[in-house]
Amino acid sequence: MLKKILREVVVIIAGKQAEGIVDLLDSNQHVNEFLIAKKLNITINQTRNILYKISDQGLVSFVRKKDKKKGWYTYFWKIEPIKAMEFYRNELLSKISQMNNQIKNRETRQFYYCPLCHMEINEENALLKDFTCPECGNIFVLLDNAPILNDLRKGLGKLQIELNEVDLEIKSETERLANVKKPKKKEVKKKKHVEHKKTPAKKGKLPKSKPKPHKRTPAKKVKKVKPKKKR
Ligand SMILES: [Zn+2]
């Protein structure tokens, strides 16, 4: 689901030819742009053009490293899955809003059509044309909005299901990322702590860490469960 959403987002932003980039980008670590270009079998400039377009929307991030010998920069890219899904979510919301407008339109207004040319026309314009088709001279017929409304409502239902799926995906990805970050922080703390022991001069550079929680948690222990009276 996540990959599918990411692919659709990339296609919306950078076109169909950019779709494959999703499989090469990672959400955990940055990927060398030359590697992406090589695997997509396109030039580095084409690769950058795609990535800049996605970057303009804030859906990829990069770090750059200078080549000391050649003096130029190589960019390393990472996809931002939550932002990409939020982008897709906004696209869905705008489609839903358009669909609602169309439904409202069909519910409240009358449309006519020419049975010969199958041309559709709204009431105002049909009136202007004296209910006569300008192409063939046939009289316009009132259009039954019911089947069109049926299709529109089905489409709206599908979009709403998709919106729910995207919301769930955003939620689970947010939770996943929160869990990924936790153990890493602990590792860093441990490492710094060891360094601190060896070189006490670095004391001032210790990271701001939360104060250790008190071991005593009397509030929880006080909670008593009343024993059931035996009869
Ligand atoms: Zn006609």
Boltz pocket constraint, residues with backbone or C-beta under 6 A from the ligand:
constraints:
  - pocket:
      binder: B
      contacts: [[A, 114], [A, 115], [A, 116], [A, 117], [A, 118], [A, 119], [A, 133], [A, 134], [A, 135], [A, 136], [A, 137], [A, 138]]
      max_distance: 6.0
